[in-house]
Structures are given as structure tokens and as C-alpha cells.
Amino acid sequence: MYIRRSIVLWNLASSLQRGGEGTYIRRSIVLWNLASSLTKLSGLHTDGADILSKVKSMVGNSDTHLTRVLFCGPHFPASHNYTREYLQKYPFVQVDDVPLDDVPNVIEKYHMCVVKTMKLDSNVLSRATQMKLVMQYGVGVEGIDINAATKYGIKVARIPGDVTGNAASCAEMAIYLMMGLLRKQNEMQIVVRQRKLGEPVGETLLGKTVFILGFGNIGIDLAKRLRAFGVKVIATKRSWGSYSQDSCQTNVHGDLVDEKGGHEDIHKFASNADIIVCCLSLNRQTAGIVNKTFISSMRKGALLVNIARGGLLDYEAVLNHLKSGHLGGLGIDVAWTEPFDPDDPILKFKNVIITPHVAGVTEHSYRFMAKVVGDVSLQLHAGASLTGIEFVN
């Protein structure tokens, strides 16, 4: 019995050693499980020990044969939890979530990094001697020093929001914030506690003009959803391709927008809108774009919503225009500093709604992005081409 079992195991190990790259991951799983099972057997004879030695030589008998994935910091816990769940059948990929302060000291051990809210500068990246890929659990990569990553031979990537449901989730959050401001969510809660009915008097989206500042994937998904509310949609974008005012119907997604413009039109569009939604990515050109001049150009009483990045808004300008009453309401899912300070004076205004950076945090979106991160880590382990992500360097 023992000899027959030894022959079977030896043949299995030998056959698994053969095969093309397409079967690498499946073979790794089988070999890993085989090695683990053999390790637990007691009283192995010489032949059994030889089998174990051969299997271990194929899968590796040390941590150097693991692919390590680093998630930075405690926030957005579903990102690393869902990724771990997705990879639980692949023991050769190790997923760790590490406190932000500890990242510089341990990053040298990892092959792949998901930054979340971590700022990866040149100093930290210089220590990432085994790092192959740095990516975001989403689309924003402004916290990564891309030039430094390129210098150290590290690829930087984002997860396209249009295929994961992230853009749709963010668009829905924008509508939630708009509706909360229009229907005076904070005041309604007060009235409920006062046991009153029929107040406050809210507003409707019907007939409103919504200015989408930044018409990327989120802006497109937002425009699609706003059509059902009977609003006029105007939007600005860095480039519309073959843009002309008379031919917007021929452009991709042109039927979603009633009026298009470029960066030079943002103040004019702001003056014509009842609601402005920030959907821009954050970079040197867009940082602080919603400043005193911009908000002053808005209609008195207009609403401002931001589901993109907190750095797009100038804090003092927003605060002062809330105090003066010029800004009719503020709905933000992102803040100037995060986590948001619960004692911030902006929170004292009843026409302000703040949510904890959850626009893209939905079951649909996060499960899909966990699959993308998991698949990329498996591709990295196998030495295969990395797919399903968008490289920025």
C-alpha cells in the first residue's frame, strides 16, 4: 500500500511539473496543498521524504516563494478583507494590512502595494526593493510619486471605474447628496425628533440645471442617471475630442449633455447652475479649482457637491461663503483632511452634509475591485502580463 501510494504521489508531482504557463497557478495550488499534506504525515520512510523534498523544491520551502501584497493603513477595511476572501484558495499570495507609520519599515518585503490613503513619496519608494506594482483600490493615484516609482522601476496603475461599478456607485452618491440637500435632510431629522409633520419645505431636482465639473467616467454615469429627473445637464471637460457646439449629438455621450465647455468656461457654467457636482481628478491643475472666484461666480443659493477629492475645494472660500449665505448648501463625501475633524466649524451649518468617503464603497464595486487586485496578484506571481488595470507610467 505504501509503495503504491509513493508511486502515485511521485507521478503526480512529476506530471504537475510539466505544462504551459496557463496552468501555472492551478499547478501551484495543487503542489502547495500536496506539500502541506505530506508535511503533516508522520513516520515518512526514505521514499516519502524524497517525495516531499521533490514537491517542496517545486513550490518552494520558504517565504521567498510567496507573493506579498501590502495594503496601507486601517481605512477602507473592506478593500483588504474582500481581497483576502478572494485569494483564500491561493496560499502562495499573502495579503497584509499594515499601519501607515509602519509601511516605510516593512515595504521592502512586498511585491505589490495598494496605497489607499497612503502618500508614497520617493523616500518610501526607494525602500521598496522588491516592489513590482503600486496601485490604488480605485482610480485616484495622486498620492503616489509617479516619477519616483518610474525611477525605481515600479509600475503604477489604477482600476478603471467604468468596469467595476465604482463610477456608478460614485454617481449614485452624488445624487444622494443632492437630494439630501434639496430635501433638507438635517432639518428633517430635527423635525422628526420634535414630533412634527409637514416640514421643512424641500425642493426637487425637476427643472434644475446641474453642472458636472469633470466629465469622465463618474460624470458620464451621473449624467445618465440625472436624465430621469428632468434636469438640464451642462458639463466641462479638458478635451471633448472633435468638439463643436453644433455637433454635440455626434460625440460619444453627447446626448447626455445639453451644453458642453472647456476649462475656460467653468465660471460661466457655474453662474448658470443650480447645483454643481465636482467629478474631477486631483492634480496640480485642479487643486483648489473651486476657490473664492469660482464660488462667487455661482448663483446665490446654489448647491455644491463633491464626490471626487477634497483638495479640489478651497476650504476658506467654502467656509466664508457658507457663513455669508451665498452658498446654499454643501454635500461632500471627501474632505480637505481625512478623516474629517468632527469639530470642524463647517459641521455647524444645517445645510451641510458630510459622509465618510464612501461614494465608491459598495458591495458591488468593492467585490469587483477585490477580484481585480486578486487577479493581478496571481498574474504577478505567475510572471504573466498584468491585465484589468490601467497603467499611468
Secondary structure, 3 states (H helix, E strand, C coil): CHHHHHHHHHHHHHHHHCCCHHHHHHHHHHHHHHHHHHHHCCCCCHHHHHHHHHHHHHHCCCHHHCEEEEEECCCCHHHHHHHHHHCCCCCCEEEEEECHHHHHHHHHHCCEEECCCCCECHHHHCCCCCCCEEECCCCCCCCECHHHHHHCCCEEEECCHHHHCHHHHHHHHHHHHHHHHHCCHHHHHHHHHCCCCCCCCCCCCCCCEEEEECCCHHHHHHHHHHHHHCCEEEEECCCCCCCCHHHHHHCCCHHHCCEEECHHHHHHHHHCCCEEEECCCCCCCCCCCECHHHHHHCCCCCEEEECCCHHHECHHHHHHHHHHCCCCEEEECCCCCCCCCCCCHHHHCCCEEECCCCCCCCHHHHHHHHHHHHHHHHHHHHCCCCCCCEECC
